[in-house]
């Protein structure tokens, strides 16, 4: 096959560094952000953009007051570049086993602080030289951070997400209800009735500040309701409130069991049908063949084999 003039000449001017700049610029729409993500100077990014414009004979990234606006051609090329970069990543990784004892790697996570605390004792002896950097973001910010490459993996319950994000179930959990062991109306070891549950004041853990959650949806389905007195952004805040007042809370069983002794809490079966909690690992498609992320996902899944393949989320 005779290569076209473009393939034989211009393709030599195109390298993966330029493709990374292109995909990040289209994703972030801020060249300063591209420089931070890729560890480049802003002048290096500007030079790469100039080279891309010359190669493709298109403006690609139009400067605006608050960043850049990709052209239609830029969006088309970025989609193709994502495929090339994913293929290159596969070639380089060759699905090699990840050795945490000899790896200098920081895994950037998005997760609830309490989930990480609950997992930490089991993970500590297996992390080797791997470092964990964790932050708490809401759903929209999490998806954006994964898209930009600002984080490697998000852990939580996400629902529908963009197709460029892939997922695997790490563990399953269920809701239980907690109260202070000294609660004046709820006796440890006794059954918590639906009437008691609805009569008490509740604290809801939520990042959005909403006073309505999954439990309220389950109650509404059977014609009942509860009073949410406090909406807290952290589980530790909720646990402390429950421990020091007569407010109760419905939380994942894993968190309740890990912290019950520390906060002197009683655990009750929640007296309504509640949805199962399926905690997922969420990563960008470009990381499908990253051996470090696969290793960590398998570790969180308690050794269950998880194939990191293209599993669009819809």
C-alpha positions as CSV (number, residue, x, y, z in Angstrom):
1,X,0.0,0.0,0.0
2,X,1.3,3.4,-1.0
3,X,1.0,5.9,1.9
4,X,-0.6,9.2,1.1
5,X,1.5,12.4,1.2
6,X,0.0,13.2,4.5
7,X,0.8,9.8,6.0
8,X,4.4,9.8,4.7
9,X,5.3,13.3,5.6
10,X,3.0,15.1,8.1
11,X,2.5,12.1,10.3
12,X,6.2,12.3,11.3
13,X,5.4,15.7,12.8
14,X,2.7,14.3,15.0
15,X,3.7,12.7,18.3
16,X,1.8,11.5,21.4
17,X,2.7,14.6,23.3
18,X,0.8,16.6,20.9
19,X,-2.2,14.3,21.1
20,X,-2.2,14.5,24.9
21,X,-2.2,18.3,24.7
22,X,-5.1,18.2,22.2
23,X,-7.2,15.8,24.2
24,X,-6.7,17.7,27.4
25,X,-7.3,21.1,25.8
26,X,-10.6,19.9,24.3
27,X,-11.5,18.4,27.7
28,X,-10.5,21.3,30.0
29,X,-10.9,24.2,27.6
30,X,-8.1,26.0,29.6
31,X,-4.5,25.8,28.4
32,X,-3.3,26.6,31.9
33,X,-5.1,23.6,33.2
34,X,-3.5,21.5,30.4
35,X,-0.1,22.6,31.6
36,X,-0.8,21.7,35.2
37,X,-2.2,18.2,34.2
38,X,0.6,17.3,31.9
39,X,3.4,18.9,33.9
40,X,4.3,21.3,31.1
41,X,5.1,25.0,31.0
42,X,2.4,27.2,29.5
43,X,4.8,28.1,26.7
44,X,5.3,24.5,25.9
45,X,1.6,24.0,25.7
46,X,1.2,27.1,23.4
47,X,4.0,25.8,21.2
48,X,2.2,22.4,20.9
49,X,-1.1,24.1,20.0
50,X,0.8,26.0,17.2
51,X,2.2,22.8,15.9
52,X,-1.2,21.1,15.9
53,X,-2.8,24.0,14.0
54,X,-0.1,23.8,11.4
55,X,-0.4,20.0,11.0
56,X,-4.2,20.0,10.7
57,X,-4.6,23.4,9.0
58,X,-7.3,24.3,11.5
59,X,-7.5,26.9,14.3
60,X,-8.6,24.0,16.6
61,X,-8.6,26.0,19.8
62,X,-10.1,29.5,19.6
63,X,-9.1,31.9,22.4
64,X,-11.9,33.2,24.5
65,X,-11.8,35.5,27.6
66,X,-12.0,32.5,30.0
67,X,-10.1,29.8,28.1
68,X,-10.3,28.3,24.6
69,X,-13.2,27.1,22.5
70,X,-12.5,23.9,20.5
71,X,-13.6,23.9,16.8
72,X,-15.7,21.0,15.4
73,X,-12.5,19.6,13.9
74,X,-10.8,19.7,17.3
75,X,-13.6,17.6,18.8
76,X,-13.3,15.1,15.9
77,X,-9.6,14.8,16.3
78,X,-9.7,14.5,20.1
79,X,-12.0,11.5,19.8
80,X,-9.6,9.8,17.4
81,X,-6.7,10.8,19.6
82,X,-8.3,9.1,22.7
83,X,-8.4,5.8,20.7
84,X,-4.8,6.1,19.7
85,X,-3.7,7.0,23.3
86,X,-5.6,4.1,24.7
87,X,-4.0,1.7,22.2
88,X,-0.6,3.1,23.0
89,X,-1.3,2.6,26.7
90,X,-2.1,-1.0,26.0
91,X,1.1,-1.5,24.1
92,X,3.2,0.0,26.9
93,X,1.5,-1.8,29.8
94,X,1.2,-5.2,28.1
95,X,-1.1,-6.1,31.0
96,X,2.0,-6.6,33.2
97,X,1.4,-7.4,36.9
98,X,1.7,-4.4,39.2
99,X,4.1,-4.8,42.1
100,X,3.3,-2.3,44.9
101,X,6.5,-3.2,46.7
102,X,8.6,-1.7,43.9
103,X,6.4,0.9,42.5
104,X,6.6,4.7,43.2
105,X,3.0,5.6,42.4
106,X,0.5,7.9,44.0
107,X,-3.1,6.9,43.4
108,X,-5.4,9.9,43.4
109,X,-8.9,8.9,44.7
110,X,-12.2,10.5,45.2
111,X,-14.0,8.9,48.1
112,X,-15.8,9.6,51.4
113,X,-13.2,10.0,54.1
114,X,-15.0,7.5,56.3
115,X,-14.9,4.8,53.6
116,X,-11.2,5.3,53.3
117,X,-10.8,5.1,57.1
118,X,-12.8,1.9,57.1
119,X,-10.7,0.4,54.4
120,X,-7.3,1.6,55.6
121,X,-6.5,-1.2,58.2
122,X,-7.0,-3.9,55.6
123,X,-5.1,-2.0,52.9
124,X,-2.2,-0.8,54.9
125,X,-0.1,-4.0,54.8
126,X,-0.6,-4.4,51.0
127,X,0.1,-0.9,49.7
128,X,3.9,-1.3,49.7
129,X,5.3,1.9,48.2
130,X,2.0,3.1,46.8
131,X,0.7,6.3,48.2
132,X,-2.9,7.3,48.4
133,X,-4.2,10.8,47.9
134,X,-7.9,11.2,48.6
135,X,-10.4,14.1,48.2
136,X,-14.1,14.5,48.6
137,X,-16.0,15.8,45.6
138,X,-19.7,15.9,44.6
139,X,-20.9,13.8,41.7
140,X,-20.5,16.5,39.1
141,X,-17.0,17.5,40.2
142,X,-16.0,13.8,40.4
143,X,-17.0,13.2,36.8
144,X,-15.2,16.3,35.7
145,X,-12.0,15.4,37.6
146,X,-12.0,11.9,36.0
147,X,-12.5,13.5,32.6
148,X,-9.6,15.9,33.1
149,X,-7.3,13.3,34.5
150,X,-7.1,15.1,37.8
151,X,-7.9,11.9,39.7
152,X,-7.3,8.2,38.9
153,X,-10.2,6.5,40.5
154,X,-13.5,7.4,42.2
155,X,-15.2,5.2,44.8
156,X,-18.9,5.5,45.6
157,X,-22.4,5.1,44.2
158,X,-22.8,7.0,41.0
159,X,-25.8,5.9,38.9
160,X,-25.6,6.8,35.2
161,X,-22.3,8.4,34.1
162,X,-20.9,9.3,30.7
163,X,-19.8,6.4,28.4
164,X,-16.1,7.5,28.6
165,X,-16.1,6.4,32.3
166,X,-15.9,2.7,33.1
167,X,-16.8,1.0,36.3
168,X,-16.6,-2.1,38.4
169,X,-18.5,-3.1,41.6
170,X,-16.1,-3.3,44.5
171,X,-18.4,-4.3,47.3
172,X,-22.0,-4.4,48.3
173,X,-23.5,-3.0,51.5
174,X,-26.9,-2.3,53.1
175,X,-28.5,0.3,55.3
176,X,-28.8,0.0,59.1
177,X,-30.0,2.6,61.6
178,X,-27.9,3.8,64.5
179,X,-28.6,5.6,67.7
180,X,-26.7,6.5,70.8
181,X,-26.4,3.5,73.2
182,X,-27.9,5.8,75.9
183,X,-30.8,6.9,73.7
184,X,-33.8,7.6,76.0
185,X,-36.4,5.8,73.8
186,X,-34.5,3.1,71.8
187,X,-33.2,0.2,73.8
188,X,-30.1,-1.7,72.5
189,X,-31.0,-5.2,71.3
190,X,-34.7,-4.4,70.8
191,X,-36.5,-4.2,67.5
192,X,-36.8,-0.7,66.0
193,X,-40.4,-0.4,64.8
194,X,-41.5,1.7,61.8
195,X,-43.5,4.0,64.1
196,X,-40.5,4.6,66.3
197,X,-38.3,5.2,63.2
198,X,-40.7,7.8,61.8
199,X,-41.2,9.5,65.2
200,X,-37.5,10.2,65.8
201,X,-35.5,13.1,64.4
202,X,-32.9,12.1,61.8
203,X,-29.5,13.3,60.5
204,X,-28.9,12.7,56.8
205,X,-25.4,12.5,55.4
206,X,-25.3,14.2,52.0
207,X,-22.9,16.3,49.9
208,X,-25.8,18.3,48.3
209,X,-27.3,19.7,51.5
210,X,-30.7,18.2,50.6
211,X,-32.9,17.1,53.4
212,X,-34.3,14.2,51.3
213,X,-32.5,10.9,50.5
214,X,-33.0,7.3,49.5
215,X,-34.6,6.5,52.8
216,X,-37.2,9.2,52.3
217,X,-38.0,7.8,48.9
218,X,-38.6,4.3,50.4
219,X,-40.8,5.8,53.1
220,X,-42.8,7.8,50.6
221,X,-43.5,4.6,48.6
222,X,-45.3,3.2,51.6
223,X,-47.0,6.5,52.6
224,X,-44.8,7.4,55.5
225,X,-42.3,10.2,56.2
226,X,-39.6,11.2,58.7
227,X,-38.2,14.4,60.0
228,X,-34.6,15.2,58.9
229,X,-33.3,17.7,61.4
230,X,-29.7,17.9,60.1
231,X,-28.1,17.4,56.7
232,X,-24.4,16.8,57.2
233,X,-21.7,16.6,54.6
234,X,-19.5,14.0,56.5
235,X,-20.4,10.7,58.1
236,X,-18.2,11.5,61.1
237,X,-20.3,14.6,61.7
238,X,-23.4,12.4,61.6
239,X,-21.9,9.8,63.9
240,X,-20.9,12.5,66.4
241,X,-24.4,14.0,66.4
242,X,-26.0,10.6,66.9
243,X,-23.6,9.8,69.8
244,X,-24.2,13.0,71.6
245,X,-27.9,13.6,71.1
246,X,-31.2,11.6,70.6
247,X,-31.0,12.1,66.8
248,X,-30.8,8.8,64.8
249,X,-29.3,8.1,61.4
250,X,-29.5,5.5,58.7
251,X,-26.0,4.7,57.3
252,X,-24.2,1.9,55.4
253,X,-23.6,-1.1,57.7
254,X,-19.9,-1.1,57.0
255,X,-19.5,2.4,58.5
256,X,-21.9,1.6,61.4
257,X,-20.0,-1.5,62.4
258,X,-16.5,0.1,62.0
259,X,-17.4,3.1,64.3
260,X,-20.0,1.7,66.7
261,X,-17.6,1.0,69.5
262,X,-15.7,4.3,69.1
263,X,-18.9,6.4,69.3
264,X,-20.9,4.1,71.7
265,X,-23.7,3.4,69.2
266,X,-26.5,0.9,69.0
267,X,-27.2,-0.7,65.6
268,X,-30.7,-1.5,64.5
269,X,-32.2,-3.1,61.5
270,X,-33.9,-0.4,59.5
271,X,-37.7,-1.2,59.6
272,X,-38.3,-0.6,55.8
273,X,-37.1,-2.1,52.6
274,X,-34.0,-0.2,51.6
275,X,-32.1,-0.3,48.3
276,X,-28.9,-2.3,48.2
277,X,-25.7,-0.2,48.2
278,X,-23.3,-1.2,45.4
279,X,-20.1,0.6,45.8
280,X,-18.2,1.1,42.5
281,X,-14.8,2.0,41.3
282,X,-15.1,4.6,38.5
283,X,-12.2,5.4,36.1
284,X,-11.7,7.0,32.7
285,X,-11.5,4.7,29.6
286,X,-8.0,5.7,29.0
287,X,-7.0,4.0,32.2
288,X,-8.4,0.6,31.3
289,X,-5.0,-0.9,30.9
290,X,-3.3,0.9,33.8
291,X,-1.9,-2.0,35.9
292,X,-1.8,0.1,39.1
293,X,-5.5,0.9,38.9
294,X,-6.4,-2.7,38.1
295,X,-4.4,-3.9,41.1
296,X,-6.1,-1.4,43.4
297,X,-9.5,-2.2,42.1
298,X,-8.9,-5.9,42.7
299,X,-7.5,-5.2,46.1
300,X,-10.7,-3.2,47.1
301,X,-12.8,-6.0,45.8
302,X,-11.2,-8.3,48.4
303,X,-9.3,-10.4,45.8
304,X,-12.3,-10.9,43.5
305,X,-11.0,-10.9,39.9
306,X,-12.3,-7.8,38.0
307,X,-11.6,-7.5,34.3
308,X,-11.1,-3.8,33.4
309,X,-12.6,-3.8,30.0
310,X,-14.8,-1.4,28.0
311,X,-18.0,-1.5,30.0
312,X,-19.9,1.7,29.1
313,X,-22.0,3.1,31.8
314,X,-24.7,4.6,29.7
